[in-house]
């Protein structure tokens, strides 16, 4: 039962991150309203939120502003609002003055947010704070591209200046639905840049940190509204899909407290307040962790925090609701977060292609587990996903493979447009 005396939490979008926020707070009796612009997605079926259809922060921000201001008139007290995407952060920052009288926004202020969302500004902040980071170049013109090609040691990674820019309008299709692009040579860099420049001429080139996906380690923390370090825990990526530059599909909680002091120093340098997921990669050659990025909001695997005793979502809610931040215990690692929808889809593809890596992926999934969609206490989201997305998409994919085999025996149509994309070797 929800406690009506507690301020309502507003969650923007109900995919992995938003569904996890609704569960973390709803399980404690906190009233939650989940806003969704897409009908039928799994998070819309959670029992832990009152779900309302609303405009989208990326596609129709002005309509979403009007929606939220109207919603505020129905609430008994100032609500706490959680973003779940970079587009949500941009929206909340743009309309901060209009929203703050009605909502307490779980996001850093404008200057810190701009630094986090710009990969170049993040790199410059790391340099100022003395945090190891890959050598990087800002590319905006043909001259800066030529300079980067002369100076860089390949392989490198080509990234958007700000991730949300590649997801606006038709840009996601232009960049091939890729978050980052591995390049092995100056010629490949030039070709890839010419392609992505149709979406955005601004990009970042980073020298690639050697190591597999399991070299990626997270320092997740909450910096309170008085700029004090409140709590933190660590996670490690075990499996990304697609490999190399994908999203964490199997992630485990670990104990790497040595990352907390540099993380605190970095966030202090930029004046950060709020929830942060700070990603590092272990460089075995240099013998040090190097900064990859700062995610200035809740992220997909934040529920690992509650599993190990450090629920950053609840701490942030208490801080913004004026309830006082409860003390957090030392984190107890040993849990794994699994994106079961992505994992099963990838497993079917690998089984079809007789991929020898499949047993290793299942081995990595063993242990104490929690899932992105499934929950015994909240089963409807996964049931909805299976019948509205997974089974129809699986049937369509099998049919495409059957047609390809029947009518063109030598041509094999991939089940996914990302199937051929792997890590740069």
N, C-alpha and C positions, 0 to 999 in steps of 0.2 A: 504494500500500500504506500502511495506517495504521501509525503508530509506537506499539506497545503501551506504551511507556515514558512517553508523554505523557498527562496527565490527560484524561479524556473530557469532551467538551462536550455538554450536554443542551440541546436546543432545544424550547421549548414551542410547538407548532403548526407546520404546514408549508405555510402559504400563502405569498404573495410573500416576506414578511420571513424566515420560517423557512427556506424553501428557499434563499434567498440566503445565510443564515448557514451552512447545511450545506455549500453549495458553497465559500464563502470559506475555511472551515476544512478541509473534506475534501480540497480540492485541495492542501493543504499536508501531507497525511498525518496530520492530527489526527483521532482517533476521535470520531465524532459519533453520538449517539442522538437521533432525532427522535421526539417524542411527539405523537400525533394522536388526537383524539376522533372524527374523521369518516372513515369508510372511503371509499375511492375518490377522494379529492381528489388533485390532480396531484402535490403534494409528497411524497406517500406512495411515489412510484415513483422517487425519486432514488437514484442509486448512491452518493451521498456520505454516507448515514446509515443506521444500523440503525434501522428504523422500528418503534415499538411502539405498540399501541393502548392508550390510557390514558383515565382520566376527564378531564372538561373543567374548567378553572380557574373558569369562570363558572358552570356548571351544577352541579358537584359537587366543590367545593374540598376537602372533608374526605376524600373518596375519593382525590383526586389526591395529597393529602399522604401518605396511607398507601401509595399506589403508589410515590411517590418514595422514601420511607424504606425500602421493601422493595428497590427498585432499588439504593439506595446500598450495601446489603449485598453486592451482586454485583460492585461496582466495586473496583478495586485501590487507588484513591486518591481524594481529595476532588475531585469533579467541578466543572466550571464550568457554571452554568446561565444561559441567555439567555431573557428574556421576549420576546414578540413582539406582545402586545396590552396595553392598559391593565388588562384583567381579570387578566392574568398578574402584572402589577406589584402589584395589590391582593392577590392570592393570596400572592405571595412575601413581601410586607410583613407580612401577617396571621400567617403561620406562620414568620417569620424565625428565631425562637429555636429552633424544632424542626429547621429545615432547615440552618442555618449550620454545625453540626458536620460535615455531610456534603457540603455544596455551597457553592461561592463564588458569590454571587449578583451578577450584573452589573446592579445597580440602585442608585440613591441611597438614603440612609438615610431613615427615616420622615419627619422634618420636611421635608427637601427634596422628597421624593416628594409629600407632601401639597400643598406649594406648587405644584408643577408640574401636578398633576392637577386642581386647582381653578383655573378660569380667573379667578376673582375674586382669589384669593391671588397668582396670577401677575401680574395687573394691579397689585396693591399693591406687589409686589416690584419691578416695573418703575419705579413712581413713586419708590420709595426709592433705586433705583440711577440715577435720572436718565435712563432709557431712554424715548424717545418711544413713545407707545402711544395707540390710539384712546380717546376719552372713553367711559367705561363705567359701567353701573349694575347693582347686584345687586338682583334681583327675587325676593322671597320671599313677599310679601303683596300684597293689593290696594292698600294704601297706598304701598308701594314701586313698584308698577306705575304708579299715578297720578302719582307724582313723576317717574318716568322719562318718561312721556308728555308731561309739561309741559316738561321740560328738554331732551329730546333733539332734535337736528336730523336730520331724516330725509333720505335712507334710512338704515336701521340694520340690524344683524344680530342676531337672537335665537339664543342658543347655550345648550347645557346648562351647568350649573355645572361638572360633570365629565362628559366624553364617555361614559364607560362606564355612567353611570346611564341614558342613553337606550337602551342596548342590553340591559338586563336584562329578563328575562321577556317580557311583551307590549309593553313600552315602544317597541320599534323600530317596531312596526306603528302604535302610537298617534301617534307623531311623524311618520308618513309616510315612514319610512326615510330621514330627512334628517339630516345632520350639523349643519346650521345653516339658518336661515330668514331670507330677506330680507324686510324690511317697509318700506313706503313712507310710512306715515302712522300717527298715533296710533290710529286706528280699526282699521287692519290689525294693529297690534301687539296691541291688546286681543283681537281675534278669534283670532289665532295663539296668544297666551298661554293663553287659555281652552282651546284644543285641547291644547297640550302639557302643561298643568298636570295633566292626568289621568295623565300619566306621572311628572312631577316638578314640584312648584311652584317649585323653585329654578331660576333661569335668569340668564343674563347678557345684557344689552343693550349692544351696542357701536355707536358711530357708524361707518358704513361708510367704509373708506379708499377713495377713488376709484382707478380703474385696472382694467385687464383682468387675466386670470389670469397673464399673463407678467410682471406686476409683483411676483409672489411670489418671494422669494429666501430661500434657506436658509443658515444657518451651522451646519454639522454638525461636531461636535467630540467629543473624548474627554478627560475630566478624570480623571486617574489616582487611585489609592487614597490618595495623599498630597495630594490636592487641587491637583495641578499640571496646567497646560494641556499636554497631550501632543501633539495634532495636530488639524488641522481642514481642511475643504475647503468649497466653496460649490456649491450647485445653484440652478437657476432652473426654475420650472414653465413649460412652454410650452402644455400642453393639460391641462385638468381635465375629468373627466366625472362627473356633469353639470357644466356650466359654472358658475362662480361659487363654489359651495360643495361641490365634489366632491373626488375623489381624483386626485392627479397621474397622468396617463396617459402623457404625454411630458414627460420632465424631463431637463435637460442640466446638465453640470458647467460652472461658470463661475469667474471669478476676481473676487471682491468682498472682498478682505482688510480693507476698512474696517469690515466687520461684526464682525471678530474682537474688537477691544478692547471694544465695548459688550457683546458676548456674554459675554466673560470676566468683565466687571464684574457683569453680571446674575447669572451662575451663582455667582460668589463671594459675592454678597449672600445667596443662599439656601443656601450651603454644599453645593453640588452636587458629586457624584462620579459618573462613569459616562459613558455615551453619551448625547448630547443632539442633537436636531434642533430648532434654534431658527428659527422662521419669522418673516420680516418682509415687509412690503409697502411698496413705494415710493409715497409720496404726492407726486405731482408738484406739487400746489398748495402744500403746505408745504415741499417741497424736502428731504424726509428720509425715511428708512426708519422705519416704525412696527412695533412688536412685535405679532405676531398670537398666537403660542402657543409653549410649550416642550413638546416631545415627549421624555420622559425615558427613552428606550429605543431599540433598533434600529427602523427604519421601512422602508417598502416599497423605497425607492430607494437603500438603503445601499451596494449593489454599485457604484454610481458612484465610491465612495471607492477601492475596489481598482482600478478602471479608471484613475483619475487618480493612483494611487500612494500613496493614504492610506487603507489598509484599517482602519477603526476597529474592525471586528469582531475582526480578528487582534490588534490592539494591546490590546484589552480582554481577550482570551483570555490573551495572554502575561502581562499584569499580574496577572490573577486566578489563573493557574496558577503564579505565582512564577518565571517564566522571564526576567523583565526585559523592558522595553518597547524594541523596536528603534527606532532613529531613523527618523523619517518624512521623506521628501523634500518639497520644495515641490510642491503639487498641479499636475498638468498638465491643464487643462480641455480640453473639446472632445468629450466622449462624451455620448451620449444613452441614457437608460433608457426602455424602452417596455413598457407593460403590453399585450402583444399580444392577449390574450384580450378585454380591455375595448375595445381599439381596433378590432378586427375586428367585434365586436358592434355598436359605435356606428357603424362605417362601413356595415354592412349596413342599419341603421335609417335612416341619412342618405341612402343610395342609394335606398332604397325611397321615402323622402319627398322625393326630388329636392332635397336640401339643398345650397345653393350653397357652403357652407363646407367641404365634403368635400375639394376639392383643396388647400385651405390646410392642413388637418390633415395630409395626406400630405406636403406640402412641409416641414412642421415636423419630420416624422419622418426626414428625410434626414440622412445623415452617419454617423459612427462610432457603431454601435449595440450595445447589449446589451439582453437581454430579461428580463422578469420570470419567464417559465416556460421558454422555449426555451434550450437550450445544446447545441452540437455534442458536447461531452464528456458530456452528461447528457441525452439526447434523450427518455427515456421519460416524464418529466412532461408534456411538451406532447402527445405521442402519446396518453397516457391522457386528458388534458383534451379533446382533439378528439373522441374516440369515446365518452367517458362523459358529457360536459357539452355541448360546443359543438354537435355535430351534432343530438343529441336536442332541445336547446332551440331551435335554428334551425328544425328541422322543425316543432316545435309552434307557433312564432311565425308561420311562413309559413302554416300551416294555419288559425290564427286570423284572419289577414288575408284569406285566401281565403274563409272562411266569412262574414266581415263584408262583403266585397265582393259575394258571391253572394246573400246573404239580406237585406242592408240596405245598398244602394248608397250611401246618403247618410251612413251612419255609418262612421267609420274607427276601428277599435280599435287603440290604440297598442301597439307592440311592447314597450314598457317603461312601468312606472308612473312612471318619472322623466322620460319624454320631454318633457312639457310644462313641466318645471321648468328654468328657465334663470336667468341672472343678473338681478338687479334693475337695470333701466335708469335 
